[in-house]
Amino acid sequence: MSLTCGCDDDGYAEFYQSTMRKARKAHRCRECGCTIQPGELYEYEVCVFEGYFSFKKSCEKCSDLAHSLIDVGFCWPEGDLAFAYREYLSEYTK
């Protein structure tokens, strides 16, 4: 399941691919906004949903956190990973 493409009430992506890459140049994480420095690992996601192509780069920390939340059934709008994590903590650590 994808953060960008699969967490939607209307269905799943027609195409989805995720790979971990080593940065050759600086990139910006679409979740936390940090700079992914050359040499660091990041997740690169590509999908097509309802005919629209989308791609996303996430730093390794955000990727790990996102996959942990997906594993327990959480979904959120792209860029709101921190909010989703706070929601998870408030619901499951009472």
C-alpha positions in Angstrom: 0.0 0.0 0.0 1.2 3.5 -0.8 1.0 6.6 1.2 0.4 8.7 -1.9 -1.7 6.2 -3.8 -3.3 3.5 -1.7 -4.8 5.3 1.2 -7.9 6.6 -0.5 -11.6 5.7 0.0 -12.1 5.6 -3.7 -9.8 2.6 -4.3 -6.3 1.7 -5.1 -3.7 2.9 -7.6 -3.7 1.4 -11.1 0.0 1.2 -10.9 2.3 1.5 -7.8 6.1 0.9 -7.4 8.3 1.7 -4.4 12.1 1.5 -4.3 14.8 2.5 -1.8 17.5 4.6 -3.5 20.7 6.2 -2.5 20.6 9.9 -3.2 23.2 11.2 -5.7 22.0 14.8 -5.1 19.9 16.6 -2.5 16.2 16.0 -2.5 13.3 17.2 -0.3 11.3 14.8 1.8 7.6 15.2 0.9 6.6 14.3 4.5 8.8 16.1 6.9 10.4 18.6 4.5 14.0 17.8 5.5 16.8 17.7 2.9 17.8 14.2 1.9 21.6 14.6 1.5 23.7 12.8 -1.1 24.6 9.3 0.1 21.5 9.0 2.2 18.8 6.4 1.5 15.3 7.5 0.6 12.1 5.9 -0.7 10.9 6.8 -4.2 7.3 6.0 -4.9 5.6 6.2 -8.3 1.9 5.6 -9.0 -1.0 6.2 -11.3 -4.3 6.9 -9.6 -7.4 7.7 -11.7 -5.2 8.4 -14.7 -2.9 10.8 -12.8 0.8 10.1 -12.5 2.4 10.9 -9.1 5.8 10.4 -7.5 7.1 11.0 -4.0 10.5 11.0 -2.3 10.6 10.3 1.5 13.6 10.3 3.8 14.4 6.9 5.4 13.0 7.9 8.8 9.7 9.0 7.3 9.5 5.9 5.2 10.1 3.6 8.1 7.5 5.4 10.2 5.0 5.5 7.4 5.3 1.7 6.7 4.8 1.0 10.4 1.6 3.0 10.4 0.4 1.4 7.3 1.0 -2.0 8.9 -1.5 -1.1 11.6 -4.1 0.3 9.2 -3.5 4.1 9.3 -3.9 6.2 6.2 -3.4 10.0 5.9 -3.1 12.7 3.3 0.3 13.1 1.8 2.5 15.4 3.9 0.6 14.7 7.1 2.7 11.9 8.5 3.4 13.7 11.7 -0.3 14.3 12.3 -1.1 10.6 11.6 1.6 9.5 14.1 0.2 11.8 16.8 -3.3 10.3 16.1 -1.9 6.8 16.3 -0.2 7.6 19.7 -3.4 9.2 21.1 -5.6 6.3 20.1 -3.4 3.3 21.0 -1.4 4.4 24.0 -4.2 5.3 26.3 
